[in-house]
Amino acid sequence: MIDLSHIEKRFGDAVILKDISASFPEGSVTALVGPSGGGKSTLLRCINLLEVPSKGTVRIGAESLSFDGTRKPAWKDIQKIRRQTGMVFQNFQLFPHRTAIENVMEGLRIVQKWPEDKARDRAMELLTKVGMAHKADAWPANLSGGQQQRVAIARALAPSPKVLLCDEPTSALDPELSAEVVDVLGDLAKEGTTMVMATHDLRLASRIANLVVFLEAGEIVETGSSTDIFRNPKQARTGRFVASINAAQGL
């Protein structure tokens, strides 16, 4: 489903990602974990080309795009990759002047040119899926953080992407509201939704991820199942990180 080959990302002289190669199968849920500044969010954003890699190849399904640092890729080629992904951000990024249902409809109407009634039906279907149908006409300012994030998940799912990318989806939420979002993402995982998420929330990662990738200083330190990484890591550095996060989160 997703193949990353020799991905490098530079900002000036700073190398943020160093020769990253990884594969994420269809129907899998992958958690990118590691210390702040380790490259998790940058790697996630390189998958849908919100950050354009300096070098390497990104493939999603049948579409692939390679980078060599000498030329900027064509917009149409970037869009071929990006259209296959949905993105959920840590700060929700809902349109404040649109209701919940209008937020979900917006991309369908404006980008994909769906008729109003078809877009509304699809939006209501997804709001029902994430438990937000009763708040369809509410403004974002009148929703809790957990409710806003559930609307954001519905919006990301609206165009039926092949992959759902989540950048710290629970980091802006308190534990109770975080549980709402974990439940929704858990249900999507059970349905076979392919997901890649950058997260510090080990409860989220251990509950729904099949595969865990531990990154530090822009490199993959260790990859394995959630059980292996969180209970029996092979690398000492992975073990120290997991122990520190468990202590901080009271696990």
Buried (B, 14 or more C-beta within 10 A) or exposed (E): BBBBBBBBBBEEEEBBBBBBEBBBEEEBBBBBBBBEEBBBBBBBBBBBBBBBBBBBBBBBBEBBBBBEEEEEBEEEBBEBBBBBBBBBBBEBEBEEEBBBBBBBBBBBBEEEEBEEEEBBEBBBBBBEBBBBBEBBEBBBEEBBBBBBBBBBBBBBBBBEBBBBBBBBBBBBBEEEBBBBBBBBBBBBBEEEBBBBBBBBBBBBBBBBBBBBBBBBBBBBBBBBEBEBBBEEBEBEBBBEBBEEBBEEEEE
